Amino acid sequence: MSTQTAEDLPNCRLFLMPPSGLDADVVAASLTAAARAGDVACLVLPPDKALTDKVMPIAQQEDIAVLIRDDSRFAAYQKADGVHVTTGIEDAKAAHNTLGRNASVGVVASGSRHAPMEAGETDIDYIAFDRGSPAGVDLLTWWVPLFEVPCVGLDAADEAACLDAISSGADFIMPPAAMWNSADEAARL
């Protein structure tokens, strides 16, 4: 585990993904606070029109890319920047067909080393690894020194796990879910 402070670690941008079912006003307040406090690169939203309509203008004003989880048609309809695919590499390839090559498409890779390597051979923009599982931690640590495709550390349990992912070389990190508890917590984390 890293003992360095965030200021001493390599540059890493924030990758935000609110938990499902969270109130749109809470997401908006937390997103605004996080954007003012840190370097937010991306916001991943579920295919929820009311939520997207509420927070996408905030993200766009802050120059934060908005990706829709697993629904490229909804992403196209909402004019989102792309899609975050959790369902597999074939769906990521299909997303590029739906959204075009200029859209951002990322994929969550889990299990063996084969899945991220296969995903890395496509036109995806990032590979995401689940930091909440030992396999995801191992995959991220293995990926960084070998491949150029940027990687995201997802589901870090706490601040220490975030710092560890950053020190391992993650390009993007998803803060702990506690950041969505309040705007103050979002700004702090």
N, C-alpha and C positions, 0 to 999 in steps of 0.2 A: 504494500500500500504506500502511496506517495506521502511524503512528509513535507513537500514543498507547498508554499502558498500559491494561490492562483496567479499572482503577479509574476512569479518565478517560472511559470510553466510556458510551454510553447503556445503560440496563438491558436485558439480554438473558438469557434463561433457557436452560438446557442441554437438549438434545434428544438422548438417548442411543439408539444402535442398535448392539448388538454384532455383530461379523462372524459370518456363518454358520458353524456347526460348532464354535463355541467351547465349551469345557467349562463346564457349569452352575456349578461351584464358582468358576471364574475370573470368570464374569459376576457371580455373587453378591458376591464380594469386591470387585470393581471398582465395582459399583453402590453398595455400602455406603460405600466410600471416597469416591466422587464425591458422594454425597448429603450426607455429613458436611462436605465441603469447599466445595460450591457450591450453586447454586440450580437443582436438577434439576426440570424440569417434566414430562418425558415419557420413557418407555422403550418402544421399539419392539422387539417380539420376533417371531421366526418362529413359525409354527403348530407348535410342538414342545411336547408335553404335559409331558415331563420337565423341560425348561428353564422353562416357564411355572410349573409347580408349585413349582419351587425358588425362583425370583426374584420372582414376583408378590407373595407376602406381604411381602418386603422392601420392594418399591416401595410397596405400600399402606401399610405402617407409616411410610414417609417421606413420604406424601402425594404420590406420583409417579403420574401417569396412566400406565396400561399400554395400549398399542395393539398389535394383532396385524397383522403385515404380510400384506396381500392375502387374508385369509380371515375374512370376517365371521361365518360359521357357527361357526368355531372360537372367535372372539372372544366370541360369545354363549354358547357352551358353557362357556368359562373365566370368564365374567362379567368380561371385560376392559372397559376404559373406551371402547374404540372400535377403529378400524382405520386403518392407514396404507396407502393405495392407491398402488401403483406402476404399475398396469396401465391406467389411463385413467379419464376422468370418468364414463363409464357405470357402471363398477364402483363408483365412489364413490357415485353415486346409488343403486345397488342396495344398498350397505352400509347406507344410512340406512333403506331399506325393511326390511332384516333386523334391524337393531339398534335402530331407533327414532330419533326426533329428538333424544333426550337424549344419544345416543352421540357421541363425538368422531370425526369423519371428516376426514382430510386426504388430499391428493393431491399426487403428484410431477408437476410440470409441466415439460416440456422442449420443445425445438424452437423454434417461433415464439411470438410474443406472443399469438396466438389461443388456444392451449391454456390458459394461466393465466387469461386473461380469461373464457373459457367456464367454467372451473372456479369462478372467483370469483362467477359469477352463480348458483351453486347454494347449497345449505345447508352447504357444507363449512366446517370450522373453521380450516384453514390451507392454504397452498400451500407446497410445498417445492421449492427450486431446487438443482440439483446444482452445488456450488461447484467440483467437480473438472473442469468443462468451461468454456471461455470463454463459451459461450452461456448457461450457468447463471449465471455471474457477471453478465453483461450483463442477463439477465432480472431478477435480484434487484434490481440497482441501478435498473432501470427501474420495477419494481413498487412499491417502497417509497413514493415521493412521490405516487403516483397512486391507490393503492387502500387500503382499510381492512382487508381480509382479512389477518390476520397471516401472516408468512412465515418459513420455516425455511431456513437455509443448511446444506445437506448436503455431506458429503464434502470438507470443507476439508482440504487436504493437510498443513498444519502450523499452528502457533500464529499465525504472521503472517497466514495466510489467514483464520483465525477472527477475529482482530482487525479485519481489513479488512471482513469480512462484518458484524460488529457495528457498525463505524463507518458502514457503508452503510445501517444501519437495520434489520437482521434482528431479528425478535422472538425467535427461537430459533436456536441454533447447535448443530450436531453437532460435538463435538470430534474431533480426529484419531484414527484407529483405534489409535494407539499407547496411548491411554488404557486399552485392554483388555489391555495387556501385563502389568500388575500393579496391585495395589491402590495402591501408592505412586505409580505413574505416573498412575492415575486421579485421585488426590487432588491431585497437582501440576498436571495439566492443568485 
